[in-house]
Amino acid sequence: MVPSPAEAPDGPSPALLALLEAEPLGELTVLDVGTGTGRLARALAPRCRAVVGVDRDARQIGEARARAAAAGLANVRFVVGDVEVEEYAPFKPDMVVAHLCMSDAIAERAARVLAPGRVFAFVAFHTDQWKETNRPSRFAYGEVGIKRLLKRTGFAVEHLAVEREVRTFETVEQGLAAAAPLAERWQADGRWPRYTKFLAEGGRTLTRAHLVVKARKA
Ligand SMILES: C[S@@+](CC[C@H](N)C(=O)[O-])C[C@H]1O[C@@H](n2cnc3c(N)ncnc32)[C@H](O)[C@@H]1O
C-alpha cells in the first residue's frame, strides 16, 4: 500500500490511542483488523495482554512481523486473512480495533465476537476524505451512516468525532504538489483526472477527514 498523508505515516491516531488507554488493556487480547504493517498493533502491544493483527496483504503482514520482532514485542502476532470474510472467534478477542479499514462486514464480525460490554474502536475514512476527487473510499462513512451501522450491529456509541483538515491553495500547481504523494495511486484508481478537473475548474482545496469512534457492545 502506498503511504499517504491521510494514513498518518508517523503512527496511529493519538485520539484513538487515548480512547483505548481508558480501557483495562493489560487484561485484554486485542484484534487489529486491516493491520497493514502493524503500526497500531505495535503501539498497543506493550500495554495489552496480547495483540493479533490481521491483513489480507501477505507482504504487509511480513513487514509487520519483521517490525514487531525488531521492536522485541513477544505478545503480538500477525495473520494473513480476509477480515470481511473470516469470523474473528478463533482469535478470541476481548476488543476489536481498526485503523483506516472499516466496513459493514467488519462491524458485523466484531459484533458477533464481542461479549456485552466489550469495545469496538476505530478510525475510519469520513465521506469527506478527498471529496475533491468526487469518489469516496469504499471504507468511508458519514456520521449518520456509521451511527446506523453501529446501532444495527448492537453497539452503543460512546465517542464519535470527525477529524478534518482542509488544505487550501493559491494555484493549480500548489494543488498538484499537495497531492503528488497520491498521484500514482489516484492514477491507478481513476481519481487523478477527477482531481485535476476539480483544480482546472477553480477548486483550490484538498480535504482529509476521519471518523474516530469508540463503541461498546450492548
Ligand atoms: C489504509 S490501510 C491501513 C493499514 C493500517 N491499519 C494502518 O493504519 O497503518 C488499509 C489496510 O486494510 C487492509 N484490508 C483491506 N480490506 C481488507 C480485508 N477485507 N481483509 C483484510 N485486510 C484488508 C489492506 O490490505 C490495508 O493494509
The ligand as an SDF file (V2000), in Angstrom:
LIG
                    3D

 27 29  0  0  0  0  0  0  0  0999 V2000
   -5.4520    2.2060    4.7330 C   0  0  0  0  0  0  0  0  0  0  0  0
   -4.6130    0.7150    5.1170 S   0  0  0  0  0  0  0  0  0  0  0  0
   -4.4640    0.8680    6.8910 C   0  0  0  0  0  0  0  0  0  0  0  0
   -3.4310   -0.0600    7.4570 C   0  0  0  0  0  0  0  0  0  0  0  0
   -3.1900    0.0700    8.9490 C   0  0  0  0  0  0  0  0  0  0  0  0
   -4.3650   -0.2060    9.7420 N   0  0  0  0  0  0  0  0  0  0  0  0
   -2.6380    1.4220    9.2600 C   0  0  0  0  0  0  0  0  0  0  0  0
   -3.3590    2.3010    9.7040 O   0  0  0  0  0  0  0  0  0  0  0  0
   -1.4360    1.6260    9.0050 O   0  0  0  0  0  0  0  0  0  0  0  0
   -5.9470   -0.4820    4.9650 C   0  0  0  0  0  0  0  0  0  0  0  0
   -5.4980   -1.9080    5.2110 C   0  0  0  0  0  0  0  0  0  0  0  0
   -6.6330   -2.7490    5.2220 O   0  0  0  0  0  0  0  0  0  0  0  0
   -6.3060   -3.9380    4.5510 C   0  0  0  0  0  0  0  0  0  0  0  0
   -7.5560   -4.5490    4.0890 N   0  0  0  0  0  0  0  0  0  0  0  0
   -8.4920   -4.0060    3.2990 C   0  0  0  0  0  0  0  0  0  0  0  0
   -9.5110   -4.8480    3.1330 N   0  0  0  0  0  0  0  0  0  0  0  0
   -9.1990   -5.9670    3.8350 C   0  0  0  0  0  0  0  0  0  0  0  0
   -9.8480   -7.2090    4.0470 C   0  0  0  0  0  0  0  0  0  0  0  0
  -11.0300   -7.4710    3.5070 N   0  0  0  0  0  0  0  0  0  0  0  0
   -9.2370   -8.1410    4.8270 N   0  0  0  0  0  0  0  0  0  0  0  0
   -8.0270   -7.8900    5.3820 C   0  0  0  0  0  0  0  0  0  0  0  0
   -7.3690   -6.7230    5.2170 N   0  0  0  0  0  0  0  0  0  0  0  0
   -7.9440   -5.7770    4.4390 C   0  0  0  0  0  0  0  0  0  0  0  0
   -5.3840   -3.5080    3.4300 C   0  0  0  0  0  0  0  0  0  0  0  0
   -4.6120   -4.5840    2.9510 O   0  0  0  0  0  0  0  0  0  0  0  0
   -4.5730   -2.4410    4.1280 C   0  0  0  0  0  0  0  0  0  0  0  0
   -3.4240   -2.9850    4.7340 O   0  0  0  0  0  0  0  0  0  0  0  0
  1  2  1  0
  2  3  1  0
  2 10  1  0
  3  4  1  0
  4  5  1  0
  5  6  1  0
  5  7  1  0
  7  8  2  0
  7  9  1  0
 10 11  1  0
 11 12  1  0
 11 26  1  0
 12 13  1  0
 13 14  1  0
 13 24  1  0
 14 15  1  0
 14 23  1  0
 15 16  2  0
 16 17  1  0
 17 18  1  0
 17 23  2  0
 18 19  1  0
 18 20  2  0
 20 21  1  0
 21 22  2  0
 22 23  1  0
 24 25  1  0
 24 26  1  0
 26 27  1  0
M  CHG  2   2   1   9  -1
M  END
$$$$
